[in-house]
Amino acid sequence: MSQIFHPSRAAGLAALDAFVPRAGRRYSEARNFDDGPGNRSNISMLSPYIRHRIITEQEVIRRVLAHHRFVDAEKFIQEVCWRTYWKGWLEMRSSVWAVYQTDIATLPRSAAYHAACAGETGIDCFDAWAVELKETGYLHNHARMWFASLWIFTLGLPWQLGADFFYHHLLDGDPASNTLSWRWVAGLQTAGKTYLAQADNIFRFTNGRFNPTAFAQSAGPPSEGPVAAVPIKANPPLPTGAVGLLLTEEDLHPESLDLGGMHITAVAALPAIANRADAVTRFAHDALGEALLRNAALSRSSSVMMQTVDSDSLIAWAQAHQLKVIATAYAPVGPISDRLAILVPALAAADIALVPIRREWDSAAWPHAAKGFFAFKDKIPGLIGA
Ligand SMILES: Cc1cc2nc3c(=O)[nH]c(=O)nc-3n(C[C@H](O)[C@H](O)[C@H](O)COP(=O)(O)OP(=O)(O)OC[C@H]3O[C@@H](n4cnc5c(N)ncnc54)[C@H](O)[C@@H]3O)c2cc1C
């Protein structure tokens, strides 16, 4: 695993500052080129930081707009907002996540699946991307699209297992962006629209690094009925007084959360999700550790990294600090949200409330993700203005 990404806020901010001058027209003209690892100046490489909210979407957009007119940076801002859109979409349709979880637990993993993961299919570009993903924890957006398309339509493998392979190895692995992008390629997000990789497109946008020949030229009709959307719930009122702060890998900048009348007296972190590539779990673990120390220093309180996710250790921590309320940044649909859902009743039985704090950015944006991204896109200027 190469050391392109460092799990700290300082590294995220430095990467942002270095990229900001390139976020204007240059980005929109050059972003689709995958010039290969080590040659990524046309894109930001900020996703591992934004995914864990080591740096937030809001501050990325704010810094970009301090340097560029909206019209020049619009493409970059739209890309940042894709993540918000996907999160909102999945938040309203958590059943899609639940079904996907069952699928990856039950779908058989064939010899062809193992060959694809090993980068041993004989398709040069595909095999190179499989290796690049495992070695760097990153792939260019266009490569992700081509890879997913080849996985589904040329190799005939289930999209769910491809999404799981990505999630296992991506440093920016994000339940919403990853799962829904794979569904989009498979034709499940936009009715009747699949994404078919074309050999000449790969040749052009890799600057001739790859010159593939035979690919699937058709995609079978995707099969799935309409998915009902459940509206986003309103934010419950926040309590006041002393609280413990619980960090998760979903949001590592709680300094910018609106705590209202709460004040932090102790800080703890849930361990990073473990069933991923070591480097991915280590990145999340180290980023959590850094945020933990930063926030404990800020609130002049003690800090602890939980060793396990069981409710007993969390209750013991809360009782040791005489906490009746634990505040945590709202975890969108995904494995952290699944973990918290298990903890809530056990904490409540010990008379401890777990209070999720949703960012205004999410509360304002997510309800607009009821339909496609084009409808959402129109809301972006208003969202930024607000
Ligand atoms: C099949 C597939 C799977 C993907 N899985 C993930 C994933 O697990 N996690 C993830 O963060 N992104 C995922 N993406 C989206 C996108 O590929 C990456 O966010 C992007 O390549 C990250 O590189 P960058 O930071 O240089 O992006 P830039 O081009 O510099 O974009 C700036 C920022 O905008 C956001 N962004 C850009 N494109 C997208 C997009 N299509 N969807 C959501 N956010 C976007 C990211 O936060 C990114 O850091 C996936 C895309 C596809 C096609």
The ligand as an ORCA input file, in Angstrom:
! r2SCAN-3c Opt
* xyz 0 1
  C     -18.389      1.993     -9.140
  C     -18.015      3.222     -8.318
  C     -17.760      3.087     -6.965
  C     -17.430      4.216     -6.202
  N     -17.197      4.055     -4.859
  C     -16.905      5.141     -4.100
  C     -16.675      4.999     -2.701
  O     -16.758      3.926     -2.119
  N     -16.351      6.127     -2.012
  C     -16.248      7.348     -2.597
  O     -15.918      8.314     -1.919
  N     -16.502      7.499     -3.911
  C     -16.824      6.445     -4.682
  N     -17.050      6.603     -6.017
  C     -17.087      7.977     -6.562
  C     -15.784      8.522     -7.135
  O     -15.209      7.581     -8.004
  C     -14.755      8.924     -6.087
  O     -15.347      9.723     -5.076
  C     -13.620      9.742     -6.720
  O     -13.033      9.010     -7.755
  C     -12.607     10.114     -5.677
  O     -11.459     10.716     -6.262
  P     -11.164     12.258     -6.069
  O     -11.238     12.619     -4.637
  O      -9.903     12.583     -6.770
  O     -12.387     12.899     -6.846
  P     -12.606     14.326     -7.505
  O     -12.901     14.128     -8.951
  O     -11.496     15.238     -7.200
  O     -13.954     14.812     -6.829
  C     -13.969     15.597     -5.637
  C     -14.782     14.920     -4.571
  O     -16.126     14.786     -4.986
  C     -16.674     13.554     -4.503
  N     -17.049     12.738     -5.666
  C     -16.538     12.815     -6.909
  N     -17.184     11.979     -7.742
  C     -18.114     11.347     -6.982
  C     -19.112     10.365     -7.258
  N     -19.299      9.873     -8.492
  N     -19.869      9.936     -6.232
  C     -19.709     10.432     -4.985
  N     -18.803     11.381     -4.675
  C     -18.017     11.822     -5.656
  C     -15.599     12.900     -3.658
  O     -15.763     13.278     -2.331
  C     -14.326     13.511     -4.227
  O     -13.277     13.523     -3.287
  C     -17.375      5.500     -6.806
  C     -17.627      5.612     -8.173
  C     -17.944      4.486     -8.929
  C     -18.208      4.645    -10.397
*
